[in-house]
Amino acid sequence: MGEVQWIKLKVGMFDDSKIKYIEALPERDTIITVWVKLLTLAGKYNEQGYIMLSENLPYNEEMLANEFNRPLNSVRLAIQTFEKLGMIENVHGVIKISNWDKHQNIEGLEKIREQNRLRKQKQRERESELLLQSKESHVKSRDSHATEEELELDKELELEKSNTMSGNPTVYPYESIINYLNQKTDKHYKATTRKTKDLIKTRFKEGFNEQAFLTVIDNKVAEWKGTDMEKFLRPETLFGNKFEGYLNQQVSNKENTDNPYANLF
């Protein structure tokens, strides 16, 4: 609980019988000073009159002597006197002011309680707001990080939808071309692979037709199959930038025997 700024002392404090008893003792001034200082410490911690340095650390006599700048024996005498008069209690080794309520600043205490309540309420509201913002940010981040492939696929679907609605649909024969390649090479390439579809589409946009793809496949299979070049019988090689050259070459199984990689690059 927060620290209170002041505590109550009655103007008739020195008329109290306990104070009168203390004033008859040899170290009355020191004992009364220790008493007032104890009250202020209890106000600082402000937890039902306990004399605490922190939540888990109660003051002992040595700590009080250092805190009050008084001799240890004088502080011990004061503590013994207060216990004898019932002004303090020893609760499980912790010093506690008896009847602490009569020394409290009630208005100040209530103000602190209200401030603590409002602070906690604002903290909860802020945490709820941050949690909501975090969830919204996560959704936006997830949407904004859609893969390039997904975006391209969406774009392509929109284009194909638009072409279909216009009465001039553009349908690329991905599957028939790749099936022909697999048949000729004994491979298992997929017609749905993004890069493969892009290569086929690009060549079609350049003016080539399906028969051109089949011819390129036939030309390169005749040239490369059974040689070290057979590993290049794949879509990215056959349908790439050298597509037109492959289409128009004169096929011979003995071509480029000295340099089998000459027509690849």
Beta strands, then each sheet from edge to edge (+ up, - down):
strand 1: 52-54
strand 2: 57-58
strand 3: 88-91
strand 4: 94-97
sheet 1: 1+ 2-
sheet 2: 3+ 4-
end
